[in-house]
Amino acid sequence: MLGRKDSLSEFIRSHRDEVRSEHEEARDRHEEIMLHLRQRAEEMRVEAKRRDEESKCRDEEVERRNQEARQRDEDFKRWGEETREFNREILLRNEKVYTAMISQLEKNTAQVQSNTDETKAQTQALLRVIDRLDAAGGAAAA
């Protein structure tokens, strides 16, 4: 019976050693897995932080471009308003100049017409004088 007890004690000790060994292996494997998970979690945090920074940079770039576009729009509107005002002033000046020119042209046209009428009248008078002289000279020559 003594042999059985020794072999039972040996079996229990052997079994306990195996369980302990398996338990240690399981604990080591668990620690490896947990280390891997912590490393992976840290990698994911770093990647998330990098993406957040990239996103923030993109957002800042978009905001900067939007601000530039708003500024260009404001500049364009201001330029359009200035151009309209400039055109309005030029048109008013042109209207004054052309009104004065038209008035002067009308005066000049009236003067030319008056001169033309006067020239025709003087020509007619000269032709009548010449006709009288021709009539008087022709009668004297005959």
KAKA-V446912 format. One record per residue. N is the residue number from 1. RES is the residue in three letters. OMEGA is omega in whole degrees, 0 to 359 (none if undefined). Layout:
N & RES & OMEGA
N & RES & OMEGA
This chain:
1 & MET & 180
2 & LEU & 181
3 & GLY & 180
4 & ARG & 180
5 & LYS & 178
6 & ASP & 181
7 & SER & 177
8 & LEU & 177
9 & SER & 179
10 & GLU & 180
11 & PHE & 181
12 & ILE & 179
13 & ARG & 180
14 & SER & 180
15 & HIS & 178
16 & ARG & 178
17 & ASP & 178
18 & GLU & 180
19 & VAL & 178
20 & ARG & 180
21 & SER & 179
22 & GLU & 179
23 & HIS & 178
24 & GLU & 177
25 & GLU & 179
26 & ALA & 179
27 & ARG & 178
28 & ASP & 179
29 & ARG & 178
30 & HIS & 179
31 & GLU & 177
32 & GLU & 180
33 & ILE & 180
34 & MET & 177
35 & LEU & 179
36 & HIS & 180
37 & LEU & 177
38 & ARG & 178
39 & GLN & 180
40 & ARG & 178
41 & ALA & 179
42 & GLU & 177
43 & GLU & 180
44 & MET & 177
45 & ARG & 179
46 & VAL & 179
47 & GLU & 178
48 & ALA & 179
49 & LYS & 179
50 & ARG & 179
51 & ARG & 177
52 & ASP & 179
53 & GLU & 178
54 & GLU & 179
55 & SER & 179
56 & LYS & 178
57 & CYS & 178
58 & ARG & 179
59 & ASP & 178
60 & GLU & 179
61 & GLU & 178
62 & VAL & 179
63 & GLU & 179
64 & ARG & 179
65 & ARG & 177
66 & ASN & 179
67 & GLN & 178
68 & GLU & 180
69 & ALA & 177
70 & ARG & 179
71 & GLN & 178
72 & ARG & 178
73 & ASP & 179
74 & GLU & 178
75 & ASP & 181
76 & PHE & 178
77 & LYS & 180
78 & ARG & 179
79 & TRP & 179
80 & GLY & 179
81 & GLU & 178
82 & GLU & 180
83 & THR & 178
84 & ARG & 179
85 & GLU & 178
86 & PHE & 180
87 & ASN & 179
88 & ARG & 179
89 & GLU & 180
90 & ILE & 180
91 & LEU & 177
92 & LEU & 178
93 & ARG & 179
94 & ASN & 180
95 & GLU & 178
96 & LYS & 181
97 & VAL & 183
98 & TYR & 176
99 & THR & 178
100 & ALA & 180
101 & MET & 180
102 & ILE & 178
103 & SER & 180
104 & GLN & 178
105 & LEU & 179
106 & GLU & 177
107 & LYS & 180
108 & ASN & 179
109 & THR & 178
110 & ALA & 179
111 & GLN & 179
112 & VAL & 179
113 & GLN & 178
114 & SER & 179
115 & ASN & 179
116 & THR & 179
117 & ASP & 180
118 & GLU & 179
119 & THR & 178
120 & LYS & 180
121 & ALA & 180
122 & GLN & 178
123 & THR & 179
124 & GLN & 180
125 & ALA & 179
126 & LEU & 180
127 & LEU & 178
128 & ARG & 178
129 & VAL & 179
130 & ILE & 179
131 & ASP & 179
132 & ARG & 179
133 & LEU & 179
134 & ASP & 181
135 & ALA & 180
136 & ALA & 180
137 & GLY & 179
138 & GLY & 180
139 & ALA & 180
140 & ALA & 181
141 & ALA & 183
142 & ALA & none
